Amino acid sequence: MARCTAPSRGHRTASGAAACPACGGRSRGYSSYSNYISPYPTYSESRNSGGSSGRSGNYNSSKGRTKKPSWSNSNSSIYYTPTEIKTLTPARKIVEERTKKPDLRDIFLCHAWDDRKHSAKELYDFLVSKSISVWFSEKDVPLGTSLLREIDKGLAKSKIGIVLVTPKFLERIENSGIADKELSALLATDQLVPIVHETTYEELRDVSPLLASRSGLDTSEETIEIISDKLAELVAVELVS
């Protein structure tokens, strides 16, 4: 009995199928090849399965991100771990409580002075691009004013605060800099969401055990852009008139 050559030679063209002793002359020459299953996924199969370049599907599953919080839009493609939802829920309650207050910023961005033109500015830009109002020292502290006083006003006039924890931030709070004073005010409330960037919770724990006890988001697991998407969802509240 003639054997199909599809597994070894392929039937990618009509002439190739016609040359096969088993399949030659059959309808369009592809019927036997259609029954041959390649061990390698096609490009479309890889895309649909949520490969490493995707932001959903298997990527989320492999990271344990299979849940959506109650505040997430039904059309959202962003998924969370159960721990992330548990972490963000107290901050979300604060957002809902403070939303009706007038003239509030969505987010107060606490960061090390050294990061103001780099990682802090990158996070700020992503948030602003998603129509999130952010208190950011580079933009909101007028020349000649008291930095500490402006920080106090910024905290009071924001729904929640996020702390961008970087190696420079750890240096600043260890030396009791301005960032340490901002952090102290945030730690007294449930407004705080830490964002760990280019460092670890273990290193943070050595400097600030109290802050390290607050779970947050980590750029070693997701990009700053995806984290900004989650923060945008966190502060988005539709007011019912």
Buried (B, 14 or more C-beta within 10 A) or exposed (E): EEEBBBEEEBBEEEEBBBBBEEBBEBEEBBEBBEEEEEEEEEEEEBEEEBBEEBBEBBBBEEEBBEBBBEBBEEEEEBBBBEEBBEBBBBBBEBBEEBBEEEEBBBBBBBBBBBBBEEBBBBBBBBBBEBEBBBBBBEEBBEEEEEEEEBBBBBBEBBBBBBBBBBBBBBBBBEEEBBBBBBBEBBBEEBBBBBBBBBBEBEEBEEBBEEBBEBBBBBBEBBEBBBBBBBBBBBBBBEEEE
